[in-house]
Amino acid sequence: MPSKDLLNKIALSLIPNIGDVMAKNLVSYCGGVDKVFRSKKHELIRIPGIDEVRARSILEFKDFKIAEQEIEFAEKNQIKVLFYLDEDYPARLKSLTDSPLVLYTKGNVNLNAGKIIAIVGTRHATDYGKKVTQTLIEDLKPYNATIVSGMAYGIDICAHRAALHFNLPTLGVMGHGLNRIYPGQHRSTAIKMLELGGLVTEFKSSDSFDRENFPRRNRIVAGLSDATIVVESAVKGGALITAEVANSYNRDVFAVPGKVGDVYSEGCNYFIKANKANLIECGNDVAYLLGWQEKKLAAPVQKEIFIEMTENEKTIVDVLRSNESLHVDLLSQLSNLYGSHLAAALLNLEFKRVIHSLPGKMYKLH
């Protein structure tokens, strides 16, 4: 017999007209999941966002049998059920208001690993895109990064397979319940992923298979990760939706540039041009921009003393010594350097590995 607590957690996700955001609000105001189902109508309608219709949906909910069946399915198939308040629920997702109320996971992946990168792209991957994906993941191997993607054709499955090849953990985010693998051709890869990685979804085994599920999946891909890399994408590609979501979560977004006029590079080139993504050429670029290399680069401190610098460069270094990081505009004001003088000094200092550029036109010392 499943625990009443877990039954209520899954049941809460089943109530009509109550989404993830509203469900969390209910738990917060009522003081617990079980208390949501014990609340009276007059108590419910006092909660912000709960009107007559939603209150009735809660009070008239009777489909606990579906939740019970889901628990039985999970127990039979070694699936772990995570509620958003659970300690091992992904911390990166927990901080987001629209994160799933309940997650279903299978495998051995650490959802709270120290370094997690999403790699996404077109289903119509070119040889160039596949090669870049493999190179990116090979470069990320020294950092033991967990690779996240959506199990789709093209760049997604290439990323999962490359991660397995280089012995990196990889996580597939599904747009359906764990009672199936879609596309079916990826079943053998999915099985291998369970050994060093896993599968995760917000969808129950009883949920219908719907194409509209996949855009919802994209927010989990973006939310689970420190950064999202778009390898190849058309201007209206689904990978750009994931990248847009990552931007809305204030997560780093990187894009691999492609040939001008190439259909499946147009999306990446546009994101770079619109300053929605940092241009990268290899995995080391990603590690550098995320600060993963800082300890390695900062080691030879004494050598920096002997680096030859111009007066403008010395001024910038002096300003940055007094600040952890500065936006280029404030750096300009404090150093009294402008235009080409500032740009040239910053570029030279980057080449000399004295300063480090961060996303958002921020700079800091190595």
HELIX and SHEET records of a PDB file:
HELIX    1   1 LYS A    4  LEU A   12  1                                   9    
HELIX    2   2 ASP A   20  CYS A   30  1                                  11    
HELIX    3   3 VAL A   33  ARG A   38  1                                   6    
HELIX    4   4 LYS A   41  LEU A   44  1                                   4    
HELIX    5   5 GLU A   52  LEU A   59  1                                   8    
HELIX    6   6 PHE A   64  LYS A   76  1                                  13    
HELIX    7   7 ALA A   91  LYS A   94  1                                   4    
HELIX    8   8 ASP A  127  LEU A  140  1                                  14    
HELIX    9   9 LYS A  141  TYR A  143  5                                   3    
HELIX   10  10 ILE A  155  HIS A  165  1                                  11    
HELIX   11  11 GLY A  184  HIS A  186  5                                   3    
HELIX   12  12 ARG A  187  MET A  193  1                                   7    
HELIX   13  13 ASN A  213  GLY A  223  1                                  11    
HELIX   14  14 GLY A  238  SER A  248  1                                  11    
HELIX   15  15 VAL A  263  SER A  265  5                                   3    
HELIX   16  16 GLU A  266  LYS A  273  1                                   8    
HELIX   17  17 GLY A  283  LEU A  289  1                                   7    
HELIX   18  18 GLU A  294  ALA A  298  1                                   5    
HELIX   19  19 VAL A  301  ILE A  305  1                                   5    
HELIX   20  20 GLU A  311  ARG A  321  1                                  11    
HELIX   21  21 VAL A  328  SER A  335  1                                   8    
HELIX   22  22 GLY A  339  PHE A  351  1                                  13    
SHEET    1   A 9 LYS A  80  PHE A  83  0                                        
SHEET    2   A 9 VAL A 102  GLY A 107 -1                                        
SHEET    3   A 9 GLY A 197  THR A 201 -1                                        
SHEET    4   A 9 THR A 170  VAL A 173  1                                        
SHEET    5   A 9 THR A 146  SER A 149  1                                        
SHEET    6   A 9 ILE A 116  VAL A 120  1                                        
SHEET    7   A 9 ALA A 227  VAL A 230  1                                        
SHEET    8   A 9 ASP A 252  ALA A 255  1                                        
SHEET    9   A 9 ASN A 278  LEU A 279  1                                        
SHEET    1   B 3 LEU A 326  HIS A 327  0                                        
SHEET    2   B 3 MET A 362  LEU A 365 -1                                        
SHEET    3   B 3 ILE A 355  LEU A 358 -1                                        
END                                                                             
